[in-house]
Amino acid sequence: MLKELFLQSSVETKLTLIDQLRGDFEKAELIPWAYEQICDAFEAAGDLDRALATGERLLDRDPQEIEIALKMLKVAEKKQEADLAPKWAEIAARVSDSVLASPQAGKRRIELARSARIYTDYLAYCEILHIADPTAKVERVQEFLRRRKDSVYRFAAEDLYLETWRQSGDTRKTLEAAKKILEQNDSNVAALTVVAESYMKSESDPRKLVAYATRILDLLERQPKPEGLTGAEWFKKKTLLAARAHWIIGTAAIQQDRFGDADRSIRVALPYLKGDNRMASAALFYLGWANYRLGKLSDAIRFNRECALVNGPYRDHAEKNLRAIQAETSNRN
């Protein structure tokens, strides 16, 4: 009867009915449905402001009406005003948290609250992505990570935080950011890689380097695709991180004179290092040295020749080694 009476009424009468018969509507669990009808009427009339105002009034009376909070967010998105959708995304997130923290919340509301939390976290993450100023971006990511510790977008936000520092060119701050991430989430592969590569420069403990890289490879094998990345983006990221892990293992093997292990690992990494002249130069030089020590002189010559063509730090060393190996090969013949 309530539904029939409501559907036959004008929008102004609908507003009166929902006020006068609120107890009946609540008992029949029709408040969200009624608000949906009111919103549709206001939207048809092009009056989205009144739709939002009505929802706000209903939400004040029941701060856990997650259905209304979500509907208001959708209405706010339709208005396409710069600050409006973020405002209602924040309200919807707050309502979601209230529902999820309530032992009296029903199953349906809890499911809606979980979905709303994922959606509002997605909106917050996307908003951060489009911030051009690096300082502002870092501050917003830090706020996101502080307030949304259990978000499914946590990994994506952590990686964005790390990447923003990396793009700044400040290696010290990038390392600090990686260590800060690992204090809260020791499974972040990108942060582990930054710390491992920093440690690699000291060349003080190859076994520790191998332990870092092995953990990275193990995590990459087990981790599902994080939210915020497409399947193709995750595959590319996994491949690059795995290549960097193999590079770390190969470098450690060179330090330990384990030339067979070095050759295998650096060969895996090499295709993904060729965009960086510094790393490609080192990888080709190490492969040349490893293959020379393994007695594979033709491969040693090939890798040193390739290294000599790269404008990197090992270019001169590779040219000298190339001449020496070629001379050695000629003497043998």
N, C-alpha and C positions, 0 to 999 in steps of 0.2 A: 504493500500500500504506500509506503514511504517513497519507494522508487517511482511508482506511477504518478503520485502527487507531484514529485519533484520534476519529473520529465515534462509534465504538462504546464509547468509554471514558467513565467518570465524570469530573466536572470535576477532582476531586483527581488522578486518573490522568493527565488531560490536562496538568496542571501538571508532573507528574513526567516525562511523555514529552517535553515541550518542553525540560526541563532535560537529561535524559539523551541525547536525540537531537538536540540543538540544531544540531550540524553538518549532519546530514541535512536538517533542516527549512530551514536557511539555504541549503544547496545547491539544494534544490527551490523556494526562494523562497516558503516557506509560513509564515514567521513571522507576517506580518500576518494571513494567513487564520486561523492557529491562534489568535491573540489575539482575533480577531473571534468565534470559536466560544466561547472562554473567557468573553469579555465577555457574550455572549448568555446563557450558563449562569448567570453571577453576577447578571445583570439579572433573569432569570426568578426567581431566588431572593431578589431584593431586596437583594443584597449588592454595592452599587456601590462601596463602599470597597475591597473585595478586587479588584474589576475595575481600579480605579485603581492599587492597590498592585502588581498583577501587571504592568500596563503600564509603571509606573515602573521596575520591575526589568528588564524587557526593553529599555527605552529606555536604561538605564544601560549595557547591554552593547553597544548599537549606537545612538549618539546621532543617527544620520541616518535612523532608522525613521520617516519622516514619516507613513506610514499609521497607525502606532500612536499617534503624537502627536495626530493628528486624531481618532482614535477616543476617546482619553482626554478630549479637549476636549468631544466630544459627551456622554460619560458625565458629565463634570463639570457640563455645562449641565443635564442631567437631575436632578442633585442639588439644583439651585436654592439653593445656599448663596452668600451674598453675595460672598465672596472667592475661591471655588473656581474658577469659570469664568475670571475675569481671570488667575488664576495659571496655568491650563493654556493660556490663549490666549497668554500670554507665552512659555511653554515651546514651544508649537507654532510661534510666530514665530521663536524662536531655532533650532529644528530646521530650519525652512524656510530661514533664512539660511545655516545650515551646509551644507545640500544645494545651494543655489544657488551657494555659493562653492566647491564641490568639483568639480574637473575630472573626477573618476572617477564622479560620480553619473550614473545611467542616465536615459534620456529620460523614462520614466514617473515616476520620483521627482522629476525637475525640474518636470514639469507639475503634479504634486501639490503640490510646494513653492510654486509660483507661485500656485495656487489657494488654498492655505492662507494665504499671505501676504496676499492680498486679503481673505480672510475674517477673519483676525485683526486686520487694520487696520480693517475695518468694525466689529468688536466694540469696539476701542479708541476709535474715533471716536464710536460710539453711547454708550459709557460717559461720554465727555467731555460729550456733549450734555446728559446728565441731571444734570450737576453744577450745583447751585443757586448756590453761592458764586462770585461773579465772579472773585475773586482766585485761588481754587483752580482754576477753569476756565482762566484765562489760563496758570497755571503748567503745567497738564497739556497744553494745546495746544502750548506752547513745547517741552515734552519730546517730544511726538509729532512735531513738525516737525524737531526736532534728530535724533531717532533714526530717523525714517522718511521720509527726504528724497525717496525715489523712489516713495512710496506713491501709489496711484491716488486716495486720499482727501486728497492734499496740498492741492488747491484748496479743498475743502470745509473742511478744518481751518484754512487761512489765512483764509478768509472768516469762520469762526466766531471766530477770534482778533480779527479786525478789528471784527466786530459786537459782541463782548463789550465792547471798549473804547468803541465808539460809544454803546452803551446806558448806559455809566457817565456819559456827559455830559462827559467830559474830552476836549476837542477836541485839546489838545496831545498827549496820550498816544495818541489815535486816529491823528493824523498821524504820530507816531513809529512806531507799529505798521505803518502803511501803507508807510512808507519802509523799515522793516526787512524787510517781506515782499518788496518790490521788489528789495532787494539780493540775495535768493536766487532770486526768480522774477519777472522783469520782464514776464511775461505775465499777471499777476493783474489782471483788469479792475477789480475792486472797489477794490483798493489804488490803482491808477492814477487812478480816479475821485476818491478822497479827496484825493490829492495835487493833482490838477487843480483841484478845487473850492477847496482851500486857496489855491492860487496865484491863482485867479480873484479872490479878495478883495483882492489887492494891485493888480490892474488895471495891472500894469507892462508886460506884453508880450503883447498880444492874439494875436500870431502863435504864440507858444509855447502859449497856451491852445488854439488851433485844432489845433496839432500833437498835443497830448495827446488831445483829443476825437476827432480823426480816427483815431488809433491805437486808441482804445477801440472805436470802431465797427468798425474792421477786425478786431480780435481777436474781437469778438462774432460777426462774420460767419463766422469760420473755426473757432472753438472748438467741439468736440463737447460734449455734455452731461457735466458732471463727475459722478463717482461721489458718492453721498450725496444727490442731488437727483432727484426724479421729473421726468418730462417736463413736467408742468404747472408745477412749481416753477421749473424752468430757463427755461421760456418767460416766466414772470412776471418772473424776475430779469433776463433778457436785455432784456425790454421796458423795465423801469425804468432799467437802466443805459444803454440806448440813449437814453432820454428825457433822462437827465442829461447825456449827451454832447451831444445837440442843444441843450440849455439852455446849456452852456458855449460852443458854437459861436455861438449866438445872442447871448449876452452879449458875446463878443469882437467880433462884427459891429457891435453897438451902439457899442462903444468906437471902432470904425473908421469910423463913419457909413456902413456898408454896410447900409442899411435894408431892402433887398429880401431879402438873405441872413438878416438878423435876423428878419424877419417869417416866412420859411419855417421856419427852425429852431425858433423859440420856439413857433410853432403846433403843431409836432410834439410838443414837450415838455409843453405846457400841460396836457393831460388828466391827466398823471402827477404834476403839481406841486400839484394842487388840494387835496391832503390836508395841505399845509404852507402856512399862511397867509402866512408870511414870503416864501417862494419864489413862491407864486401871486400875491401882491401885486406883487412885482418883475416877474414875467413879464407880467402884464396891463398894468402901467404901461409897460414897454418896448414891448409891442405897440401900445399907444395912441400912443406917441411915434413909432414906426417908421411906422405907417400915416398919421399926420399928415404926416410928412416925405415920404411917398410920394404925398400928395394924396388918400388914401382917407379922407375925413373921416367918412363914416358908420361905417366900421370903427373909426376913432380914437375916435369918440363911444362906440361900443359897448364897446370895451375899457376906456376910462376909467370908464364907468358901472359895469362889472363890478368894476373895481379899487376903486372907491369903496364897494362893498358888502362888501369883504373887510377884516377887522380886521387890517390889516398896515401895514408902515412907509410905504407909498406912498399910503395912503388920502387924506390931505389934499392931496398933490400932484395926485392924480387928480381930485379935486373941483375944484381950481383950473383944471386943464387942461380939464376938461369944460365949465366955464362959459365959458372963453375960446374954445374951439372952437365951442360952440353960438352964442356971440355972433358969431363970425366967419362962421358959416354963415348966420345971420339977416341980417347986413349984405350978404352976397353976393346973397341972395334979394331 
